[in-house]
Structures are given as structure tokens and as C-alpha cells.
Amino acid sequence: MEKLKSEHIEEMYLNYVRKGLPVIQRGKARIITKICEGVQKYLLLVFPDKKFTAVPFKHKVGWGELGEYIFTYERHTSKEENTLDFARLTLYNTATGEVVKHTEKGQYPLGNVVILNQQLLAICGNKHQPPRFFAVISGELAEIPVTAAESALSLYPLSIPHKQALIEYYPRQGWELHNGIIINPQTFDVPSKLQYLFWKQGRHYKAAAPAKLDTDLLVKMLTRTDKEKPVIKYITL
């Protein structure tokens, strides 16, 4: 299929807007979930600095949010309507329009996909299989250990300035901030609760306390059955 030029996509977008049709705003990005040119249907993404992307689809295309990123996932047939196929998952940085790299493959029921705190994409397991966690680290969607996911959820209440201060307090750890997650992008090392407490006792102002995770509830939320509704769930802890 021929790739549309940015100028042509922009004209499609402007014609759509002139008609007063709905446009979804997410941060600095804009989304049109369905726009047609002849028989071809597109999902349209508009980013700052006039970066336009048109995602062609035949059956359906879904989209979602992951903090600083928007993702789309194509479903080519009616049988795939309730499935997230990583091979057709594309993430975009909402500030730049840049595409996020990833090499993950696999197909999962949409009802097994949970977005936690807009930071983590979790693929739920069952009683015999643990969940998997993914995050955007260094511009790439990567699977992270459960310890890193737990740290991200625990430190979620901290403000960005406080997270930056925590990073600066432990310069040897190599931590960086990626989509709100404190993590070493090479080793996936993350702050422990003890490291947080040592940092906090040296502060001269109050910082938010780590979230008290209800681990039993979290296990229940991330354990799914075949009866789940085929929609991506967004949960803020």
C-alpha cells in the first residue's frame, strides 16, 4: 500500500476539521479515529511541528495511551477484533511523533491487557502463569522485571522534581527517568524502599510517601480469565 505524503495527510486533516467533526486531543497530539479517502479508511495522528501519520486499516484499528506515548494496534480480520498483536503495535511519542522501537511478538486477548498508572503495559497471566510488564525505556518498549514494575508503582506518587532529586542523590546507580519511571536503562536496577527512606531523611521538605501497594488486590487485578471483556483496562493505583 502506497504511503501517503505528509502534505496529503495534512490536507485530509484540514478538510475534516473544516467540517466541524470531532478530534480527540491527548497532550500535544490529536487523533481522528476514522477518516476515509475513497474506500480506504485511516486513523489519523497529528503531532507538534506538523507531523502527520495516517494508519491505514481494513477492519478495525484500536488506540490507547501510555503516559507520554500513544499506541495503535491494527486488527486485520473480525477474528482478531478482540486481540492485541504486538507485531501490529506501534507507539508514538506524543511530543515528537517519533516511533518507539520494539521487537516483542505475540498475540494476547485484549481483556488481558492492563495499563497501570499510564506507565506500565501489563499482560495479565492466570493462576499458573505470572503477568508480564512492559515500559518505554530509552525510546524502546521493553519487558521489565516484576521488581522494576513494583518500584514504578510504589514511587508513582512522587512528583517529577522529587524523582529527579532521588536520582541525583544516588549518582552511582545510573538511574534515569523514563515516562515517569526511575530505572537504570542498562541493568533495569530501580530504587528500593530503603534507598527511598535514606534519601527522604536528608530532605528539608516533605516528599510524597511511596504508595502502599495492596499486593493481594494487585495479584487479583493481574490474574485474568477467559470471561474478561475484550477491552484494554486503565487502572490508577
QUIRA-V136840 format. One line per field, one symbol per residue. phi: phi as a letter, one per 30 degrees, with the letter a starting at -180 (. if undefined). psi: psi as a letter, one per 30 degrees, with the letter a starting at -180 (. if undefined). Layout:
BEGIN
phi->???
psi->???
END
This chain:
BEGIN
phi->.ddddedddddddddddediddbdcbiccbbcdabcbicdcbcccbceihccbccdaccbbcbabbidbcbbbdbdbddcecbccddccbcbdddbiddddacdbkcbeedccbcchhcccccdcbdcbddcbbbdbhibdbdcddddddddddcedddddddddddddbdddidbcbhicdaddccidbdcdddddddddcdcbdcddedddddddddddcccbdcdddbdccbcc
psi->kkkkleeeeeeeeeeeeffglkkkkjbglkkjfkkkjbfkklkkkkllhhjkkjjkledlkllakicglkklkkjflffgegkjjffgkkkkkfffgkkkklgkllkkkefgkkjkggekjkjkaafgkllkkkljkhgkjkkllfeeeeeeeegefkleeeeeeeeffifffgklkjhgkjkjfefgklkleeeeeeeefglglklkllkjkjeeeeeeegjllfgkkikkkkkk.
END
